[in-house]
Amino acid sequence: MNVLDCVKKWSALIALSCLIPVSGVYAATWTLSGAIGTHDPGITKESIWWIGETSTAGGIAIKYSADGKAWTQGVPIFGSGLSWWKAYNGNTASTWAPDISRFNGKTNVFYAVSTFGSTNSAIGLAQATSMATGDWVDKGIIVSSVAGASVNAIDPSFVTDASGNPYLSYGSWGNGIYITRLDSTTLKPTGNAYRIATASGGLEGGNIVRNGSYYYLFASKGLCCQGANSTYYIVYGRSTSIFGPYLDQNGVDMKNGGGTVFESSDANYAGSGGQSVANGVIARHRYARSNGDSILFISDLNWVNGWPSF
């Protein structure tokens, strides 16, 4: 190739790049190593990267990484368990789907205690000066539900509105996903919970984030926890109000079964779900088709024409 041909080639590439939104082309799924087995990862960054995850081994499982790519399993929060958990999970060990956030100068980890298929559930709160200091204080039950309740108190996700007011979304499966306003001091509900999403066949793992003038609701549909046979997939919608309606790209309300597919199963991995969006990335678990292991995935999250992309 001569010099003129090179100039023409690079000129064409530059012109093409100007026509394509960078956020839709160069988004990347990170290459991860170390302790990457996970389920329901809740990700955040406080100087370094941290993930809380579902655990049956004792306490609230934590892992950390300096660069977000090489992961180390850390010391669990409340590793010996808490006595009040037993009323909801039958033991003092297992916790589900922790969500990590910063508010009012504290690190807050909301998490659930329950058993599979039950609405006898509770969401607790662990609070510390920071993830690194680890001076965790049990703030007790934030919200709970009983057997047969219309909303299941699991899968918590903390979010603030454009004015900085705190909210918590939670709920699962056939009962749908709800949101409630929290007291800024106690981080306990100040009023009613409002349903913002439901679907036949169930959905769960709601996660709300703000971008621009919209609130975006991510959720997982299908069946989790079936290894390589899992049918989980991630969907989303958006709203100008934190209370919804959250509409997908076709204008269908997520309260009426809507939701644009963000990621689903492929040839190598099944059951994408348990997602968490923070610090410009989306973390989730996927099941390896080869052996059914639940694996951590992290990707840059970008926005193309007002919709999430990676």
N, C-alpha and C positions, 0 to 999 in steps of 0.2 A: 504494500500500500504506500503510495507516495504522499508527500506532505499535503498536497491539495486535497487528496481524498480524506486524509486524517482531519483536516480542518472542516470539510463538509460533514463528516460523520459526527464530530463533536458539536458542530453548530446545530445539527438536526437533533441530537440528544438534548442539548440545552433548550432548544425551542420546545421539544416535547415535554420536558420537565416543567416548563412554565405553564403548560396546559393542564397538568395533573396536580390535584391537591397533595402536597407533600405528606400530610397526615394519613392519607389513604394508601400510600405507596411504601413508605419506609418504616411502618410500624413493625415491631419485632417481638417474637416470642423468645424469651430469654433461655439460655442454656444453663441449666441448674445442676448442682452436684451436692453431695453430702446427704443430710437428713431430709430427703424430699418425699418420703411417705407422709401423706396427710389426708385429712377429711375435713371439709368445711373450714378452709383457712381464712382467718380474719387478719388482713395485712395492714401495717402502718409503718411510718418511718419517724423515728425520734433519734436523730444523729445517725443511727444505723437502722437496718430493717428488722422488723419483728413480725412474727405470726403467732396468733393463738389458734388452736385447733381442737376439734372434738377428741375426747380422750375417754378410754375405759380403764386406764391404768392408775388413775389417782390424780385428783386436782384438775386444774386448767392447764393443758399442755401448751408449752411455749417453745418456739425456736427462733433463732436470730442469725443475722448475716451482715457483715460489714458492707458488702457490695450488692446484696440482694440476689446473689447467684450461688455462692457457696454457703450452705446452711448447716447449722449446728443445733442439736437438740438441747434446750435449756432446762433449767429447774422449773418444775410446774408451780403455779400459784396455788396455795392451799393444798399442797401435795398430800397432806394427811386427811384431806376432806373436811367438811363441815357437818356438824350434827344435823342441821336442819334439812340438808339435802335428802336424807333418808325417806322423808315423807313423800318425796316426789320420784326418786329413782330407785328406792329400795335398798340403797347402799350409801356409802359416803365417799365414793370414788369417781363415778363417771359424770362428765359434764359435756355439753354440746355447744358447738357453733359460737365460740366467743367473738365479740366485736370490740376492737380497740379504738379509742378515740381520746382526744384532748379537749377539755372544757374547764373553764375557770381555774386554770393553772394546775389541773390534776390530770393524770392518766386514768381513764375509766375503762374497765373491761366488763361489759355486759355478757352474760352467758346463761345457758338454759340447763335445767335439770328435769328429766322426765324419763319415760320408758317408751319404747317403740309402739306407735299406734295409740297412745294414751293422751288424753287432754288434762290429766292430773299432772300439771306442770308448773314450773316457776322460772322466772328470770331473776337472777341475782346480779349484784354489782360488786366488783372488787375495785378498790381505788388506791392509788399510790401517787407519790410525788412525781415519779417517772417510771418508765419501764426499767431503766438501768438501776435505779435505787432499789426497786423491789420491796419497798416498805408497805406491803399490801394490808389494807384494812377491809374487813368484811362489812359492807353496807347493807347486807341482808336482802330481803325479797323486794324487788321493785314492782313486779306485777305477777299475779298467779292465776291459774285457772283450775277448775275441778272437772271430774269425769262428766262427760256430756256437755261441756261448756260450748258456747257458740264461737269462741275464739280460743286458740291453743297458745299458751304463753311459752313459746319457744322461738328460736331463730331471731334474736334481737339485733337491731341495727340502729345506731345512733346517728342523728343528722340535725343540723341547725338550719333554720330558714335564712332568708336574705337579711333579716334584722338581727340574727344571732340568737334567736329563741330556740331552745332544745326540744327535740321530738324523738320518739322511739317508734320504729316500725317493728312488728312482730307478727307471729301467726304461721299457720301451716296447713298444708294439704287441703282437704275439702272445705274447711272452714274459712279459708282465705287469709289474706294478709291485711293487717290493720295498722293504723298509726294513731298515736296519742301525744298530746302536748305534755312536756315534763316541767316540773318546778325547777327553776334555775339553781336553787340551793340544794334540794334533796335529791334531784333527778328522779323523783317519783311522779306518776301521772297526776295531772291537775283537773282532769275532766274525762269525758267519754273517749272511747276508741272508735275510729271510723274505718270501715272496710274500704280498701283501695284496689284490691285485686282478688279474683277468684277464677277458677276454671274447672270444668268437668274433668275428672281424672286427677285433679289436684295440682297445686303449685305451692312452693315454699321458698324459704331463704331470701326473703325480700331485702334489698339493699338500695337505699336512696342516696343519690349524689346530686349536687348542684353544678351546673355548668351554664354560664351565661344567664339568660333569663328563664331557663327551664330547670325543673327537677326531673331526674331520670330514675325510674324504678326498674331495677334488674331483679329477676326471680328465676327459680329453677322449676321446670315442669318435668313430668315423667317420673320414673321410678329410680331412686338411688339405691345404693347399698346392695346391689346384686352382682357386684364384680363386673366381669366382662359382659354380662347380660343386662347391665343397667341401661335405662333408656332416658336418663336425665338429659336435659338440654336447657340452655340459658336463653331467656327472652327479655325484652325490655319495652318500655313505653315512656312517654314524657308528658309533663304537665306544667302549666304556668303557676299552678298552686300546689303547695305541698300536700294538700288533701285530695288532689286529683281534679278531674279525671285524667288518668294516665292513658294516653292514646298511642297505639303503635303506628308504624309508618303507613298503614292502610286506614288509619282513623278509627280503629276498633278499640273500645275501652277495655283495659285490662280487668276491670270489674265484671266484664261480660265475656271473658275468655280470650281477650286480645293479647298480643305480645309478638313483636318481631323477633325472629330467631337470631341470636348473636353467635352461638356456637353449639354444635351438636356432635354426635358420634361420627367417627370416620373409620378408615380401615385399620388403624393402629390403636385407637383409644375410643372407649365408650363412656357414656354417662358424664358429660361435662356439666358441672354444677357446683353448688356450695360456694358461690362467687363472692368476692369482696373487692370493692373499688375504692382506692385511696392513693394519694400521691402520684397521680398520673398513670397508674397501672391497674390491671385487673388480675387478681389471683383466683384460682379455682382448683378443684380436683378433677382428675379424669382417671378412668380405670383402664389399665393396660389390657388389651385383648389377649396378650400372650399368657398372662397369669392372674389377671383380675386385681392386681395391686392398685391401690388408690394413690395417685401420684400428683405432686404439686406442679402446677403450671402458672407462670407469670408472663404477662404480655404488656407492652406499652398500650395504653388506651388513648385513642385519638378521636377527634370529632370531625366528621365530614358533613357539611351542609346541615349542621345541627343534630346529627345522629352519631352514636358511638360506633367506632370501628377499630380493628386491630389487624 
